[in-house]
């Protein structure tokens, strides 16, 4: 079993305004333009304008374990 640390708002601050790929604790990926909401949530907006994200794009920071720059393909 692998121990994964959850991210904090401080971990995501340098990524604010960038298109990112968040790896969630359940192994799924959330991709979008990162916008900080508060210390508990960030919003991931669709960067290609194709479709709105479910739940207004809100993602709980504590559920994210890794952040990387997303490909813009």
C-alpha positions as CSV (number, residue, x, y, z in Angstrom):
1,X,0.0,0.0,0.0
2,X,1.3,3.4,-0.9
3,X,1.0,6.4,1.5
4,X,0.1,9.6,-0.4
5,X,0.1,13.0,1.3
6,X,-2.8,15.3,0.4
7,X,-2.0,18.7,-1.0
8,X,-2.6,22.0,0.8
9,X,-3.6,25.4,-0.4
10,X,0.1,26.4,-0.1
11,X,1.1,23.6,-2.5
12,X,-1.3,24.8,-5.1
13,X,-0.6,28.6,-4.8
14,X,2.3,28.6,-7.4
15,X,-0.1,26.8,-9.9
16,X,-2.8,29.4,-9.6
17,X,-3.8,30.6,-13.2
18,X,-2.2,27.6,-14.9
19,X,-3.7,24.6,-16.6
20,X,-3.1,21.7,-14.3
21,X,-3.7,18.0,-14.0
22,X,-4.7,17.1,-10.4
23,X,-4.3,13.5,-9.3
24,X,-6.9,12.7,-6.7
25,X,-6.6,10.3,-3.8
26,X,-8.9,7.8,-5.6
27,X,-6.6,7.7,-8.6
28,X,-8.8,9.9,-10.9
29,X,-7.5,13.0,-12.7
30,X,-9.1,16.5,-12.7
31,X,-7.8,18.8,-15.5
32,X,-8.5,22.5,-16.0
33,X,-7.5,26.1,-15.4
34,X,-6.8,26.4,-11.7
35,X,-8.3,29.2,-9.7
36,X,-8.0,29.4,-6.0
37,X,-11.3,29.8,-4.1
38,X,-10.3,29.6,-0.5
39,X,-8.1,27.4,1.8
40,X,-10.3,24.4,1.2
41,X,-11.4,24.5,-2.4
42,X,-10.0,25.4,-5.9
43,X,-12.0,25.8,-9.1
44,X,-10.9,24.0,-12.3
45,X,-12.4,25.8,-15.3
46,X,-12.6,24.3,-18.8
47,X,-9.7,25.9,-20.8
48,X,-11.0,24.9,-24.2
49,X,-14.5,26.2,-23.8
50,X,-15.9,22.8,-24.8
51,X,-18.0,21.9,-21.7
52,X,-18.8,23.1,-18.2
53,X,-17.3,21.0,-15.4
54,X,-19.7,19.2,-13.0
55,X,-20.3,20.9,-9.6
56,X,-19.1,24.3,-11.1
57,X,-15.6,22.8,-11.2
58,X,-15.0,23.0,-7.4
59,X,-12.4,20.5,-6.1
60,X,-11.6,19.9,-2.5
61,X,-7.9,20.5,-2.0
62,X,-7.5,17.8,0.6
63,X,-8.6,15.1,-1.9
64,X,-5.7,16.0,-4.3
65,X,-2.4,14.2,-3.9
66,X,-0.4,15.5,-6.9
67,X,-0.3,18.4,-9.3
68,X,1.4,18.7,-12.7
69,X,1.2,20.9,-15.7
70,X,-1.5,19.6,-18.1
71,X,-0.9,19.1,-21.8
72,X,-2.9,21.5,-24.0
73,X,-3.7,19.0,-26.7
